[in-house]
Each structure stands twice: as C-alpha cells, then as structure tokens.
Amino acid sequence: MSRFKVAEKFVSINGEGPRAGEIAVFLRFCGCNLNCGYCDTRWANTADVKYELASAEELVAYVKSTGVKNVTLTGGEPLLQANIAYLIELLGASGAEVEIETNGSVPLKNIVSVSPRPAVTADYKLPSSGMEKYMLTENFSCLTLRDAVKFVVGDMCDLARAEEIINLYGLKEKCRVYFSPVFGKIKPEEITEFMKERKLNGVRLQLQLHKIIWEPDMRGV
C-alpha cells in the first residue's frame, strides 16, 4: 500500500488559482526538487520536517469527513509523491474536484491522463526564482482551458520574461494565465501598469488571498 508524506491537511479558502475564493481541502506533501528564492513553504521541504504517513484511502476518508468538494494537492511538489496518480484517481472517484498545484518542473503527461482528469495550476518559474532552467515547457501542450499557468513575479524583469513566454507558447489560447506578485517584493500596481502598457488581454493579476486574510506566514490556512 502506498503511503504519502503529508506535512499538513486542513480546510481553508483557496487563496489563488482558478478556484480562488472557494473553500477547499488542502493536502500539503513534503519535499520539493526546486529551491526558489522566494519560497513560502520551505519548512515543508526540510529534512527534519514532521509529517504524517497516510494511505490514499485514509486521505480520501479525511476529505470525505470535511464535507468539502474542492481538493487542492500542494507542497512542496506533490507530483514527486510515488503513486500520486492513484490518489488523484481515488479522490476523483469519490466525487472530489481535484486541483494540482505543481512547480512546472515535473512532467504532467501521466497526471492529465487520470480519469476523472484533475485541474492543473502549473507555475512557470521566472528569473528571480533562480529556477527557470528547470521549467518543462513541453508541459504546456498538456494544458486545457480549465488549467492555469501562474507566473510568480518578483520584479520588472520577471514581467518582461513572463510576457515573452506567454506569447512564445500561445498560453492565453491554451489555458488561464495569472500574474502573482512575490509578497513584499513588487507592488500590485506595478504589475497592473505593466499589463495596461503591454495591453495584456487575457492575463489576470491575482493576489494571494490567504496572505491578506491572515498573517503572511501563518500555516494551516
């Protein structure tokens, strides 16, 4: 039986992505293959992080007990968990609406073939993250209009690079596209002005609701 390393599980408001503002069950898994300079869940990726080992069946039972339909699998990087596709399939079969938050460096091909298919919110790591070289642009071909690419923006150079990637891969025609500011690094009005100047139709600015509602570093929200 596969068991998953779960750093925390909780019900909260979905702070970002296509389901922002809706309640969701969050399953946060341990471990990540990247080390972004602005990471706000680095604690979940440390070697000494405390975690719960849970089977797919136990996690499905927990989700059912909450009475909440939306489920967000996050991390860390959830797609690094062995047999995560089985968990996604089991959650979907139980009636859950599954969303995967992934860092953009792990192949999506096998995940999007799961039935019922989960929604995907994939990051594209920009230069300020220090991780852009690990991005798998072939993942863009797996995305549909129910999915999203999120650009976490730290400065004006990031914005320029994001626009380049959006145009190069025709992302606005493939999926939803979001700009999300690195908290405390760039002002939302700067991003807004860039979008106006560049006439970026079809791109949305999105603020992290959980960092506005609660303290920015609070866990379990």
ZADOSE-608736 format. One record per residue: x, y, z of N, C-alpha, C, O in turn; residue in one letter. Coordinates in steps of 0.1 Angstrom, whole numbers, padded with zeros to 4 digits. Layout:
GUVO    n_c1    n_c2    n_c3   ca_c1   ca_c2   ca_c3    c_c1    c_c2    c_c3    o_c1    o_c2    o_c3   type
GUVO       X       Y       Z       X       Y       Z       X       Y       Z       X       Y       Z      a
...
//
This chain:
GUVO    n_c1    n_c2    n_c3   ca_c1   ca_c2   ca_c3    c_c1    c_c2    c_c3    o_c1    o_c2    o_c3   type
GUVO    0008   -0012    0000    0000    0000    0000    0009    0013    0000    0018    0014    0008      m
GUVO    0006    0021   -0009    0014    0034   -0010    0010    0043    0002   -0002    0044    0005      s
GUVO    0020    0050    0008    0017    0059    0018    0024    0072    0014    0035    0072    0009      r
GUVO    0017    0083    0018    0021    0096    0013    0026    0104    0025    0021    0104    0036      f
GUVO    0037    0112    0023    0042    0121    0033    0034    0134    0034    0036    0142    0025      k
GUVO    0026    0136    0044    0017    0147    0044    0022    0157    0055    0022    0153    0067      v
GUVO    0026    0168    0051    0031    0178    0061    0019    0185    0069    0021    0188    0081      a
GUVO    0008    0187    0062   -0004    0192    0069   -0016    0190    0060   -0015    0189    0048      e
GUVO   -0028    0190    0066   -0040    0189    0059   -0050    0197    0067   -0051    0197    0079      k
GUVO   -0058    0205    0059   -0067    0214    0066   -0078    0219    0055   -0076    0217    0043      f
GUVO   -0088    0226    0060   -0098    0232    0052   -0096    0247    0053   -0095    0253    0064      v
GUVO   -0096    0254    0042   -0095    0269    0042   -0100    0274    0029   -0106    0267    0021      s
GUVO   -0099    0287    0027   -0102    0294    0015   -0091    0291    0005   -0079    0291    0009      i
GUVO   -0094    0289   -0008   -0084    0288   -0018   -0079    0301   -0021   -0086    0310   -0026      n
GUVO   -0066    0303   -0019   -0060    0317   -0020   -0056    0321   -0033   -0055    0333   -0036      g
GUVO   -0055    0312   -0043   -0051    0316   -0056   -0055    0305   -0066   -0060    0294   -0062      e
GUVO   -0053    0308   -0079   -0057    0298   -0090   -0071    0300   -0094   -0078    0309   -0089      g
GUVO   -0076    0292   -0103   -0089    0293   -0108   -0101    0292   -0098   -0111    0298   -0100      p
GUVO   -0098    0286   -0086   -0108    0284   -0076   -0106    0294   -0064   -0111    0291   -0053      r
GUVO   -0098    0304   -0067   -0096    0314   -0056   -0109    0319   -0050   -0118    0322   -0058      a
GUVO   -0110    0319   -0037   -0122    0324   -0030   -0131    0313   -0026   -0140    0316   -0019      g
GUVO   -0129    0301   -0032   -0138    0290   -0028   -0131    0282   -0016   -0118    0282   -0015      e
GUVO   -0139    0275   -0008   -0133    0267    0002   -0127    0254   -0004   -0132    0250   -0015      i
GUVO   -0117    0249    0002   -0111    0237   -0003   -0104    0229    0008   -0101    0235    0018      a
GUVO   -0102    0216    0006   -0094    0208    0015   -0080    0208    0009   -0078    0205   -0003      v
GUVO   -0070    0212    0017   -0057    0212    0013   -0049    0200    0018   -0050    0197    0030      f
GUVO   -0042    0193    0009   -0033    0182    0013   -0019    0187    0009   -0016    0187   -0003      l
GUVO   -0011    0190    0019    0003    0195    0016    0013    0184    0018    0014    0179    0029      r
GUVO    0020    0181    0008    0030    0170    0008    0044    0175    0010    0047    0187    0007      f
GUVO    0053    0167    0016    0066    0171    0019    0075    0170    0007    0073    0161   -0002      c
GUVO    0085    0178    0006    0096    0176   -0004    0094    0184   -0017    0083    0185   -0022      g
GUVO    0105    0190   -0022    0105    0197   -0034    0118    0195   -0041    0128    0194   -0034      c
GUVO    0118    0195   -0054    0130    0194   -0062    0136    0207   -0066    0147    0208   -0072      n
GUVO    0129    0218   -0062    0134    0231   -0065    0137    0239   -0052    0134    0234   -0041      l
GUVO    0144    0250   -0054    0147    0259   -0042    0146    0273   -0046    0155    0280   -0047      n
GUVO    0133    0277   -0048    0131    0291   -0052    0135    0301   -0041    0133    0299   -0029      c
GUVO    0140    0312   -0046    0145    0322   -0036    0134    0328   -0028    0136    0333   -0016      g
GUVO    0121    0328   -0032    0110    0334   -0025    0101    0324   -0019    0090    0327   -0014      y
GUVO    0105    0311   -0018    0096    0300   -0014    0090    0303    0000    0097    0307    0009      c
GUVO    0077    0302    0001    0070    0305    0013    0066    0292    0021    0059    0293    0031      d
GUVO    0070    0281    0015    0067    0268    0022    0080    0260    0024    0080    0247    0023      t
GUVO    0091    0267    0025    0104    0260    0026    0104    0250    0038    0111    0240    0038      r
GUVO    0097    0253    0048    0096    0245    0060    0092    0231    0057    0096    0221    0063      w
GUVO    0083    0229    0046    0078    0216    0043    0088    0208    0035    0085    0196    0032      a
GUVO    0099    0214    0031    0109    0207    0023    0122    0203    0030    0131    0198    0025      n
GUVO    0122    0207    0043    0135    0204    0051    0135    0189    0055    0125    0182    0056      t
GUVO    0147    0185    0057    0149    0170    0060    0143    0166    0073    0139    0155    0075      a
GUVO    0142    0176    0083    0136    0172    0096    0121    0176    0097    0116    0177    0109      d
GUVO    0115    0179    0086    0101    0183    0088    0092    0172    0093    0094    0160    0090      v
GUVO    0083    0175    0102    0074    0165    0108    0063    0162    0098    0057    0172    0092      k
GUVO    0060    0150    0096    0049    0146    0086    0042    0134    0091    0046    0126    0100      y
GUVO    0030    0132    0085    0021    0121    0087    0022    0112    0075    0021    0116    0064      e
GUVO    0024    0099    0078    0023    0089    0067    0009    0084    0065    0003    0079    0075      l
GUVO    0003    0087    0054   -0011    0083    0052   -0013    0076    0039   -0007    0079    0029      a
GUVO   -0022    0066    0039   -0025    0059    0026   -0035    0068    0018   -0041    0077    0024      s
GUVO   -0037    0064    0006   -0046    0071   -0003   -0060    0070    0003   -0068    0079    0003      a
GUVO   -0063    0058    0008   -0077    0055    0013   -0079    0064    0026   -0090    0069    0028      e
GUVO   -0069    0065    0034   -0071    0074    0046   -0073    0089    0042   -0080    0096    0049      e
GUVO   -0065    0093    0032   -0067    0107    0028   -0081    0110    0021   -0087    0120    0023      l
GUVO   -0086    0100    0014   -0099    0101    0008   -0109    0102    0019   -0119    0109    0019      v
GUVO   -0108    0093    0029   -0117    0093    0041   -0117    0107    0048   -0127    0112    0052      a
GUVO   -0105    0112    0050   -0104    0126    0056   -0111    0136    0048   -0119    0144    0053      y
GUVO   -0109    0136    0035   -0115    0146    0026   -0131    0144    0027   -0138    0154    0028      v
GUVO   -0136    0132    0027   -0150    0130    0028   -0155    0135    0041   -0166    0141    0042      k
GUVO   -0148    0134    0052   -0152    0138    0065   -0154    0153    0066   -0161    0158    0075      s
GUVO   -0147    0160    0058   -0148    0175    0058   -0161    0180    0052   -0166    0191    0055      t
GUVO   -0167    0173    0043   -0179    0177    0035   -0175    0188    0025   -0185    0194    0019      g
GUVO   -0163    0190    0022   -0158    0200    0012   -0155    0192   -0001   -0148    0182   -0001      v
GUVO   -0159    0198   -0012   -0158    0191   -0025   -0144    0194   -0032   -0138    0185   -0038      k
GUVO   -0140    0206   -0031   -0127    0210   -0038   -0115    0205   -0030   -0115    0206   -0017      n
GUVO   -0106    0199   -0037   -0094    0193   -0030   -0081    0199   -0038   -0080    0198   -0050      v
GUVO   -0072    0205   -0030   -0060    0210   -0036   -0048    0202   -0031   -0046    0202   -0019      t
GUVO   -0041    0196   -0040   -0029    0189   -0037   -0017    0198   -0039   -0015    0203   -0050      l
GUVO   -0009    0201   -0029    0001    0211   -0030    0013    0206   -0022    0014    0195   -0017      t
GUVO    0023    0215   -0021    0035    0211   -0014    0043    0223   -0009    0037    0233   -0005      g
GUVO    0057    0221   -0010    0064    0211   -0017    0060    0210   -0031    0053    0219   -0037      g
GUVO    0063    0198   -0037    0059    0194   -0050    0051    0181   -0049    0057    0171   -0048      e
GUVO    0038    0182   -0050    0030    0169   -0049    0033    0159   -0059    0031    0147   -0056      p
GUVO    0037    0162   -0071    0039    0152   -0081    0052    0144   -0079    0054    0134   -0086      l
GUVO    0059    0147   -0069    0071    0138   -0065    0067    0127   -0056    0074    0117   -0055      l
GUVO    0054    0127   -0051    0050    0116   -0043    0047    0103   -0052    0040    0104   -0062      q
GUVO    0053    0092   -0048    0051    0080   -0055    0036    0076   -0055    0029    0077   -0045      a
GUVO    0031    0072   -0067    0017    0068   -0069    0007    0079   -0066   -0004    0076   -0062      n
GUVO    0011    0092   -0068    0001    0103   -0067   -0010    0101   -0076   -0021    0106   -0073      i
GUVO   -0008    0095   -0088   -0019    0094   -0098   -0030    0085   -0092   -0042    0087   -0094      a
GUVO   -0026    0075   -0084   -0036    0067   -0077   -0045    0075   -0068   -0057    0073   -0067      y
GUVO   -0039    0083   -0060   -0046    0092   -0050   -0055    0101   -0058   -0067    0102   -0054      l
GUVO   -0051    0107   -0069   -0059    0116   -0077   -0071    0108   -0082   -0082    0113   -0082      i
GUVO   -0069    0096   -0087   -0080    0088   -0093   -0090    0085   -0082   -0102    0085   -0084      e
GUVO   -0085    0081   -0070   -0094    0077   -0059   -0102    0089   -0054   -0114    0088   -0051      l
GUVO   -0096    0100   -0053   -0103    0113   -0049   -0114    0116   -0059   -0125    0119   -0056      l
GUVO   -0110    0115   -0072   -0120    0119   -0083   -0132    0109   -0082   -0143    0113   -0084      g
GUVO   -0129    0096   -0080   -0139    0086   -0080   -0149    0089   -0068   -0160    0084   -0068      a
GUVO   -0144    0095   -0058   -0152    0098   -0046   -0161    0110   -0047   -0169    0113   -0039      s
GUVO   -0159    0117   -0059   -0167    0129   -0061   -0160    0142   -0059   -0165    0153   -0061      g
GUVO   -0147    0141   -0055   -0139    0154   -0052   -0135    0160   -0065   -0133    0154   -0075      a
GUVO   -0134    0173   -0065   -0129    0181   -0076   -0114    0184   -0073   -0111    0193   -0065      e
GUVO   -0105    0177   -0080   -0091    0178   -0076   -0083    0188   -0084   -0085    0189   -0096      v
GUVO   -0075    0196   -0077   -0066    0205   -0084   -0052    0202   -0079   -0050    0200   -0067      e
GUVO   -0043    0202   -0089   -0029    0200   -0085   -0021    0214   -0087   -0022    0220   -0097      i
GUVO   -0014    0217   -0076   -0005    0229   -0077    0009    0223   -0079    0015    0217   -0070      e
GUVO    0015    0226   -0091    0028    0220   -0094    0038    0231   -0098    0034    0241   -0103      t
GUVO    0051    0228   -0096    0061    0239   -0098    0066    0240   -0112    0074    0249   -0115      n
GUVO    0060    0232   -0121    0064    0233   -0135    0076    0226   -0140    0080    0227   -0152      g
GUVO    0082    0218   -0131    0094    0211   -0134    0092    0196   -0135    0102    0188   -0138      s
GUVO    0080    0191   -0133    0077    0177   -0133    0067    0174   -0144    0058    0181   -0146      v
GUVO    0070    0163   -0152    0061    0160   -0163    0046    0159   -0159    0044    0153   -0149      p
GUVO    0037    0164   -0167    0023    0163   -0165    0016    0152   -0173    0004    0149   -0170      l
GUVO    0023    0146   -0182    0016    0137   -0192    0008    0126   -0185   -0003    0124   -0189      k
GUVO    0014    0120   -0175    0007    0109   -0168   -0005    0114   -0159   -0015    0107   -0158      n
GUVO   -0003    0125   -0154   -0013    0131   -0145   -0026    0135   -0152   -0037    0132   -0147      i
GUVO   -0024    0141   -0163   -0036    0146   -0171   -0043    0135   -0178   -0054    0137   -0183      v
GUVO   -0038    0123   -0178   -0044    0111   -0183   -0053    0104   -0173   -0060    0095   -0177      s
GUVO   -0052    0108   -0160   -0060    0102   -0150   -0075    0105   -0152   -0078    0116   -0156      v
GUVO   -0084    0096   -0150   -0098    0098   -0151   -0105    0096   -0137   -0103    0086   -0131      s
GUVO   -0113    0106   -0133   -0115    0119   -0139   -0103    0128   -0138   -0096    0128   -0129      p
GUVO   -0101    0136   -0149   -0089    0144   -0150   -0089    0155   -0140   -0099    0163   -0138      r
GUVO   -0078    0157   -0133   -0077    0168   -0123   -0074    0181   -0131   -0069    0181   -0142      p
GUVO   -0077    0193   -0124   -0073    0206   -0129   -0059    0208   -0125   -0054    0203   -0114      a
GUVO   -0051    0215   -0133   -0037    0218   -0130   -0034    0233   -0130   -0038    0240   -0139      v
GUVO   -0028    0237   -0119   -0022    0251   -0119   -0007    0249   -0118   -0001    0245   -0108      t
GUVO    0000    0252   -0129    0014    0250   -0131    0021    0263   -0130    0018    0273   -0137      a
GUVO    0031    0264   -0121    0040    0276   -0121    0049    0276   -0133    0053    0265   -0139      d
GUVO    0053    0288   -0137    0065    0289   -0146    0074    0298   -0138    0071    0310   -0135      y
GUVO    0086    0293   -0134    0095    0300   -0125    0103    0310   -0134    0110    0306   -0143      k
GUVO    0102    0322   -0129    0109    0333   -0137    0123    0336   -0131    0126    0330   -0121      l
GUVO    0130    0345   -0137    0145    0346   -0134    0147    0349   -0119    0157    0344   -0113      p
GUVO    0139    0357   -0112    0141    0360   -0098    0141    0348   -0089    0146    0348   -0078      s
GUVO    0134    0337   -0094    0133    0325   -0086    0146    0317   -0085    0149    0310   -0076      s
GUVO    0155    0319   -0096    0167    0311   -0097    0165    0297   -0102    0174    0289   -0103      g
GUVO    0153    0294   -0106    0149    0281   -0110    0144    0279   -0124    0139    0269   -0128      m
GUVO    0145    0290   -0133    0139    0289   -0146    0144    0278   -0154    0137    0272   -0163      e
GUVO    0157    0275   -0153    0163    0264   -0161    0157    0251   -0160    0159    0242   -0168      k
GUVO    0149    0249   -0149    0143    0236   -0147    0128    0235   -0152    0122    0224   -0151      y
GUVO    0124    0245   -0159    0110    0245   -0164    0108    0236   -0176    0117    0236   -0185      m
GUVO    0098    0228   -0176    0095    0219   -0187    0084    0225   -0196    0072    0224   -0193      l
GUVO    0088    0232   -0206    0078    0239   -0214    0070    0229   -0222    0059    0232   -0227      t
GUVO    0074    0216   -0223    0066    0206   -0230    0053    0204   -0222    0043    0198   -0228      e
GUVO    0053    0207   -0210    0040    0206   -0202    0029    0215   -0207    0017    0212   -0205      n
GUVO    0032    0225   -0214    0022    0234   -0219    0012    0227   -0229    0001    0231   -0229      f
GUVO    0017    0217   -0236    0009    0210   -0245   -0002    0201   -0238   -0011    0197   -0244      s
GUVO    0000    0199   -0225   -0009    0191   -0217   -0021    0199   -0212   -0031    0194   -0206      c
GUVO   -0020    0213   -0213   -0030    0221   -0206   -0042    0224   -0214   -0042    0224   -0226      l
GUVO   -0053    0226   -0207   -0066    0230   -0213   -0071    0243   -0207   -0065    0248   -0198      t
GUVO   -0082    0247   -0212   -0088    0260   -0206   -0093    0259   -0192   -0096    0269   -0186      l
GUVO   -0093    0247   -0186   -0097    0246   -0172   -0084    0246   -0163   -0085    0246   -0151      r
GUVO   -0073    0246   -0170   -0060    0247   -0162   -0054    0261   -0162   -0060    0270   -0168      d
GUVO   -0043    0263   -0155   -0037    0276   -0154   -0022    0275   -0154   -0016    0266   -0149      a
GUVO   -0016    0286   -0159   -0002    0288   -0157    0000    0300   -0148   -0006    0311   -0151      v
GUVO    0007    0299   -0137    0009    0310   -0128    0024    0315   -0129    0033    0307   -0127      k
GUVO    0025    0328   -0131    0038    0334   -0131    0040    0342   -0118    0033    0352   -0116      f
GUVO    0049    0338   -0109    0051    0345   -0097    0062    0355   -0100    0073    0352   -0103      v
GUVO    0058    0368   -0098    0066    0379   -0103    0073    0386   -0092    0067    0390   -0082      v
GUVO    0086    0388   -0093    0094    0395   -0083    0098    0409   -0087    0101    0417   -0078      g
GUVO    0099    0411   -0100    0104    0424   -0104    0100    0426   -0119    0094    0418   -0125      d
GUVO    0104    0438   -0125    0100    0441   -0138    0107    0432   -0149    0101    0429   -0159      m
GUVO    0119    0427   -0146    0125    0417   -0155    0117    0404   -0156    0115    0398   -0166      c
GUVO    0111    0400   -0144    0102    0388   -0144    0090    0391   -0153    0086    0382   -0161      d
GUVO    0084    0403   -0152    0072    0406   -0160    0076    0405   -0175    0068    0399   -0183      l
GUVO    0087    0411   -0179    0091    0410   -0193    0093    0396   -0198    0089    0392   -0209      a
GUVO    0099    0388   -0190    0101    0374   -0193    0088    0366   -0194    0086    0358   -0203      r
GUVO    0079    0369   -0185    0066    0362   -0185    0058    0366   -0198    0052    0357   -0204      a
GUVO    0058    0378   -0202    0052    0382   -0214    0058    0374   -0226    0051    0370   -0235      e
GUVO    0071    0373   -0226    0078    0366   -0237    0073    0351   -0237    0070    0346   -0248      e
GUVO    0072    0345   -0226    0068    0330   -0226    0053    0329   -0230    0050    0320   -0237      i
GUVO    0045    0338   -0225    0031    0338   -0229    0029    0339   -0244    0021    0331   -0249      i
GUVO    0036    0348   -0250    0035    0349   -0265    0041    0338   -0272    0036    0333   -0282      n
GUVO    0053    0333   -0267    0060    0323   -0274    0052    0310   -0275    0053    0303   -0285      l
GUVO    0045    0307   -0264    0038    0294   -0264    0023    0296   -0265    0015    0286   -0263      y
GUVO    0018    0308   -0268    0004    0310   -0270   -0005    0306   -0258   -0015    0300   -0260      g
GUVO    0000    0309   -0246   -0006    0304   -0234   -0021    0309   -0232   -0029    0302   -0227      l
GUVO   -0023    0321   -0236   -0037    0326   -0234   -0047    0319   -0242   -0059    0318   -0238      k
GUVO   -0043    0312   -0253   -0052    0304   -0261   -0053    0289   -0255   -0063    0282   -0258      e
GUVO   -0044    0285   -0247   -0043    0272   -0241   -0050    0271   -0228   -0057    0261   -0225      k
GUVO   -0048    0281   -0219   -0052    0279   -0205   -0054    0293   -0199   -0052    0303   -0206      c
GUVO   -0057    0294   -0186   -0058    0306   -0179   -0044    0310   -0175   -0035    0302   -0173      r
GUVO   -0042    0323   -0175   -0028    0329   -0172   -0029    0339   -0160   -0037    0348   -0161      v
GUVO   -0021    0337   -0150   -0021    0346   -0138   -0007    0352   -0136    0003    0345   -0138      y
GUVO   -0007    0364   -0132    0005    0371   -0126    0002    0371   -0111   -0009    0376   -0106      f
GUVO    0011    0367   -0103    0010    0368   -0088    0023    0374   -0083    0034    0368   -0085      s
GUVO    0022    0385   -0075    0034    0391   -0070    0041    0384   -0059    0034    0378   -0050      p
GUVO    0054    0384   -0059    0061    0378   -0047    0058    0388   -0036    0060    0400   -0037      v
GUVO    0053    0383   -0025    0048    0391   -0014    0059    0400   -0009    0070    0395   -0004      f
GUVO    0057    0413   -0009    0066    0423   -0004    0078    0426   -0013    0086    0434   -0010      g
GUVO    0078    0421   -0026    0089    0424   -0035    0085    0433   -0046    0093    0441   -0051      k
GUVO    0072    0433   -0051    0068    0441   -0061    0054    0445   -0058    0046    0437   -0053      i
GUVO    0050    0458   -0061    0037    0463   -0058    0027    0458   -0069    0030    0458   -0081      k
GUVO    0015    0454   -0065    0005    0451   -0075    0002    0461   -0085   -0001    0458   -0096      p
GUVO    0003    0474   -0081    0001    0485   -0091    0011    0485   -0101    0008    0489   -0113      e
GUVO    0023    0481   -0098    0034    0480   -0108    0030    0469   -0119    0032    0472   -0131      e
GUVO    0025    0458   -0114    0021    0448   -0124    0009    0453   -0132    0009    0450   -0144      i
GUVO    0000    0459   -0125   -0012    0465   -0133   -0008    0474   -0144   -0013    0474   -0155      t
GUVO    0002    0483   -0141    0006    0493   -0151    0013    0486   -0162    0011    0490   -0174      e
GUVO    0021    0476   -0159    0027    0468   -0170    0017    0461   -0179    0018    0462   -0191      f
GUVO    0006    0456   -0173   -0004    0449   -0181   -0011    0459   -0189   -0015    0456   -0201      m
GUVO   -0013    0471   -0184   -0020    0482   -0192   -0011    0486   -0204   -0016    0488   -0215      k
GUVO    0001    0489   -0201    0011    0494   -0211    0012    0483   -0222    0013    0487   -0234      e
GUVO    0013    0471   -0219    0015    0460   -0228    0002    0454   -0234    0002    0445   -0243      r
GUVO   -0009    0460   -0229   -0022    0455   -0234   -0024    0440   -0233   -0027    0433   -0243      k
GUVO   -0021    0435   -0221   -0021    0420   -0219   -0035    0415   -0216   -0039    0412   -0205      l
GUVO   -0043    0415   -0227   -0056    0409   -0226   -0055    0394   -0223   -0046    0388   -0227      n
GUVO   -0065    0390   -0215   -0065    0375   -0212   -0055    0371   -0201   -0054    0359   -0198      g
GUVO   -0048    0381   -0194   -0040    0378   -0183   -0046    0384   -0171   -0051    0395   -0171      v
GUVO   -0045    0377   -0159   -0052    0381   -0147   -0041    0384   -0136   -0032    0375   -0134      r
GUVO   -0042    0395   -0129   -0035    0397   -0117   -0042    0391   -0106   -0054    0392   -0104      l
GUVO   -0035    0383   -0098   -0041    0376   -0087   -0032    0377   -0074   -0021    0374   -0074      q
GUVO   -0039    0382   -0064   -0032    0384   -0051   -0035    0371   -0042   -0046    0365   -0044      l
GUVO   -0026    0368   -0034   -0027    0356   -0025   -0037    0359   -0014   -0033    0366   -0004      q
GUVO   -0049    0355   -0015   -0060    0359   -0005   -0056    0354    0009   -0059    0362    0019      l
GUVO   -0050    0343    0011   -0046    0338    0024   -0036    0347    0031   -0036    0347    0043      h
GUVO   -0028    0354    0023   -0018    0363    0029   -0025    0377    0033   -0019    0385    0040      k
GUVO   -0036    0379    0027   -0044    0392    0030   -0053    0389    0042   -0054    0398    0051      i
GUVO   -0059    0378    0043   -0069    0374    0053   -0062    0372    0066   -0066    0377    0077      i
GUVO   -0051    0364    0066   -0043    0360    0078   -0029    0366    0077   -0025    0373    0067      w
GUVO   -0021    0364    0087   -0007    0368    0087    0000    0361    0076   -0003    0349    0074      e
GUVO    0009    0367    0069    0015    0361    0057    0022    0348    0059    0022    0339    0050      p
GUVO    0028    0346    0071    0035    0333    0074    0027    0323    0082    0032    0313    0086      d
GUVO    0014    0325    0083    0006    0316    0091    0004    0303    0083    0001    0303    0071      m
GUVO    0005    0291    0090    0003    0278    0084   -0011    0274    0086   -0018    0279    0095      r
GUVO   -0015    0264    0079   -0028    0258    0081   -0040    0266    0076   -0051    0264    0081      g
GUVO   -0037    0276    0067   -0047    0285    0062   -0047    0285    0047   -0055    0292    0041      v
//
